[in-house]
Amino acid sequence: MKLKTFRGGIHPDGHKELSKGQPVEAYLPKGDLVFPVNQHIGKPARPVVEKGDSVFAGQIIAEADGYVSANIISSCSGKVKAIEERRTASGARALCIVIENDGQYTLAPGIGKKARKGTLSSKDILDAIKAAGIVGLGGAGFPTHVKLTSENPNAIDYVIANGSECEPYITCDDRLMQDKNRDIVEGLRVVLRLFPNAKGVIAIENNKPDAIRAMEDVCAGEKRISVQPVKTKYPQGGERNLISVISGRDLQFGQLPADVGCIVCNVATLCAVYHAVYKSEPLMERYFTISGDALANPRTVSVRIGTQVSELIEAAGGVKSGCTVKKVLSGGPMMGIALSSLDVPVCKNNNAITVLKEDEVELADQKLTACIRCGRCTRACPIHLTPQMMADAAERKDYEQFEKRFYGLDCFACGSCTYVCPAKRPLMQLFKQTKAAVLAAKKK
């Protein structure tokens, strides 16, 4: 069978063998847990607790403060120690709720109460997802109840479950599909109830044969759900790329997936949907990969939201003996963010930390030259942008051309252009900075 794929993209070394063979264990944090109120796209949540309050695991500690917003849920029991600004993985400071963990993880009343599947309306489903604080767990962090709210549910033809996990080193979705395959399919069934004409397709890169088998086993006999292996290529998991591969439809610049009859959800998001809707369990924990060539024992763990990164590195055996760490990333090496401190919490949309003994950006800086006009960046771009022209506009600070002529705001910072550039130009970093400048100007 010829595997489907998209035009462009790259083939970086995967390094997934470091963590994928390890069994997943639950990690219970030892120190304080920290909950930023902006763990999602949209308006930050509004704290509903005060310093000194006692809280339970599963309790809402900050409420969605607007349509595009999401509840923040405590993942432990204990006392609110502080509500203050702290550094997050992005490098920015954000308002955070700090909870002194009592180590008991006492659940809030009603957590785990099972719902009767046949009696739930679409509103019941969306309300449960909203209450649980679920956002896109693949990295984007868009509130899931908003994504699944459609003016015309009958116009949705595909619900695509994203199990591609194309970023190097990261294996949490691979392990989730093997361990929680039934929960993922149950979550997909829940979403399909919202869209009566849609079929569900679970897209998995073909370098994950165990996950493919696990998902195919549980989908056997399903009339509306199928598994579609896709070619291993980065960034196969990009929303635009998946829609093209699975539906054959092109998502034009400025369009949303629903405009072409598609909804895309990460497999971890669907697993969380099942637990929220049918078990009344809010989003408190997730599968999370701790990997990198500088770690003693890379692995995937089930981690509580709010756990400190420093604790997780120790949980993976710490740094290898005699090894020097040059960089720690929140995420993987292509789209991850370099951490300036390990005293930052795991948020809902974080799926990994990568600990490296070499800094590829630093090495590239030593070889940086002017653009040689080779065009490799354009051929590699998975959404058919022209990085060379975007970079010219960005360096001139011609933000109007960057946005309106070269569609720079549609760049999702996959890093493919930077990876293939023989001149070692930091294109992705330049585009991220320019997008931030454009959006800041628009906000003003």
Secondary structure, DSSP 8 states (H G I E B T S, - for coil): ---B--SS-B-----GGGTTTS--EEE---S-EEEES--SSSS--EE---TT-EE-BT-EEEE--SSS---EE-SS-EEEEEEEEEE-TTSSEEEEEEEEE-S---B-TTTT----GGG--HHHHHHHHHHTT-B-TTTT--BHHHHT--S-GGG--EEEEE----STT--HHHHHHHHSHHHHHHHHHHHHHH-TT-EEEEEEETT-HHHHHHHHHHHTT-SSEEEEEE---BTTTSHHHHHHHHH-----TT--GGGGTEEEEEHHHHHHHHHHHHH---S-EEEEEEE-TTBSS-EEEEEETT-BHHHHHHHTT-B-TT----EEEES-TTT-EE-S-S--B--TT--EEEEESS-HHHHHHTT--------HHHHH-TT---HHHHHHHHHTT-HHIIIIIT-GGG-----HHHHH-TT---HHHHHHHHHHHHHHHHH-
